[in-house]
Amino acid sequence: MNENSPIELFDTTLRDGTQGEGISLSVDDKIHIAKHLDDFGIDFIEGGWPGSNPKDEAFFRKIKNETLTTSTICAFGSTARFPKKIESDTNLIALLKAETSTVCIFGKSWNLHADVGLGLSKEANEDLIYKSIQYLINNGLNTNPTIKPVAPKNCNIMIIRPNFSKPNRLNSISIFDDLK
């Protein structure tokens, strides 16, 4: 990232961009695209969801051997599923095993999804998001949590990066909205 620029570019081509019908990238395809995104100057490249499929796991193993000049590869995943099982959550463990410096996680922002989908109160859901982020930070990762809105009420999307010179503090928060 350019230190004088307040804008960071975050590309999701290697995960979200491959979810269309008939699109299937090999690990080598993903590496090739990542190199071009790096050449273009993208700050963050979301490489995929480790633990969701062997191809994404292989991508994270292989990309470590590549030299990128401007881009940071990050892994994508969700918050833990249950508040009392943060340390044993398979998704969070897969994010750690990807061995990236940065991860992007999503959580439920609509109270209905937290209540019906997870069986959690608003407060318990917020605690789950906080504990998931804290667990990843405590294990040495930068986190870019994405809280995706699905309704105008209680909508917010956040990208958060901790400042490791001040443990457990954040040095930037970006809030944006992707409602269509």
Order of alpha helices (4+ residues) and beta strands (2+ residues): beta-alpha-beta-alpha-beta-alpha-beta-alpha-beta-beta-beta
